[in-house]
Amino acid sequence: MAKLFYSVSGEGRGHATRAATMIEELRNDHEIVVYAPDLGYELLRTIYGGSEIEVRRVPGVPHVYTRCNRMAPMRTGWNILKSYMRSPITVRRFEKHFERAAPDLVITDFEPVLPRAAKRCGVPFVSLTHQHFLKVSDLSALPASLQRYAWLCSKLVDLCYQGQADTIVSSFYFPPLKPRWRDVTQVGVLLRPEILNARPEVGDHLVVYLRRFASPEVMHAIEVSGREAHVYGLGAQPSRGRLRFHAVDPDRFVEHLATCKALVSTAGNQLVGEALYLGKPVLAFPEPGQKEQYINGHYLQASGAGSVCEMDQVMPATVLNFLKNWEAFRSKIDRSRLCGNQAALNAIRRNIPQGLSMPAPAISIPPRERVAA
């Protein structure tokens, strides 16, 4: 049994979801302590509070949004830079913690403090995240503006940490690797047990996940599609027409997703990957100002498994045309590489000191969804 430290970014649910998936696979064989800031801390503390897995808070770098709910990349980047300049004090504090706790391996999902402390203490660390695709991938297929953005963000990725023993990139798409990064492990999305155990069916309703970015025009376009829509991300509200608003409830969300006709959501890597794994075409609206989601949207559309539209350009025809072409989108979904659990586990386990790791169990893939009568 090894002692593992797992550090997680606090921005967005995808990081915490990935981490919880791996923690569930590793917890029976190893001692795990989790470190996360902000939202990541709150989510993981809710999952593991009162269990044998300890969840500790670390300083985070919050993303900055404008009054129009657009992410401000330059101000967010400036926050990352300021955090980097202040980090030596925090890193030294965690060095002392490392000396007392003596972890065998650190796994990090785009959290910058613990990997730097690990490096200074001579503890190996593994990077398991989505964001490293910006650094290791050949993104020449992207539009020029997104290529420039990816290049700039690759420099911010370097600010977070360097020197990992292994780099694992989790994504629903697989761009070619740059020559110097060909030893990177590309895996599919890390799927939680609820998704793996779901029994997909093709129902008639939509699942919608839009958070703070849902304008009245977007909600109107979904409402007039003529289908019941289960809306998550905006909190519980009274129903409006065919729109049913739900508070966060992971079990109910997975049930709705597994039995829906399609997903309408922002273009986050984790959720899009989960939907595609369950055989659901995706209509994606990238979060305004969140260029990483525009890249995700580009690869979604290029795969043929979904459609993408700017949030401020959504009209009723956007949703109706997507549904009209639903069968064509569904036929393009390739589930063969979408589950990345096994490959990610194998990569983690080969970095655990010899004699402390256990063999990775096989991950089963459920059958293709049934079409409801």
Secondary structure, 3 states (H helix, E strand, C coil): CCEEEEEECCCCHHHHHHHHHHHHHHCCCCEEEEEECHHHHHHHHHHHCCCCCEEEECCCCCCCECCCCCECHHHHHHHHHHHHHHHHHHHHHHHHHHHHHCCCEEEEECCCHHHHHHHHHCCCEEEEECCCHHHHECCCCCCHHHHHHHHHHHHHHHHHCCCCCEEEEECCCCCCECHHHCCCEEECECCCHHHHCCCCEECCCEEEECHHHCCHHHHHHHHCCCCCEEEECCCCCCCECCEEECCCCHHHHHHHHHCCCEEEECCCHHHHHHHHHCCCCEEECCCCCCHHHHHHHHHHHHHCCEEECCHHHCCHHHHHHHHHCHHHHHHCCCCCCCECHHHHHHHHHCCCCCCCCCCCCCCCCCCCCEECC
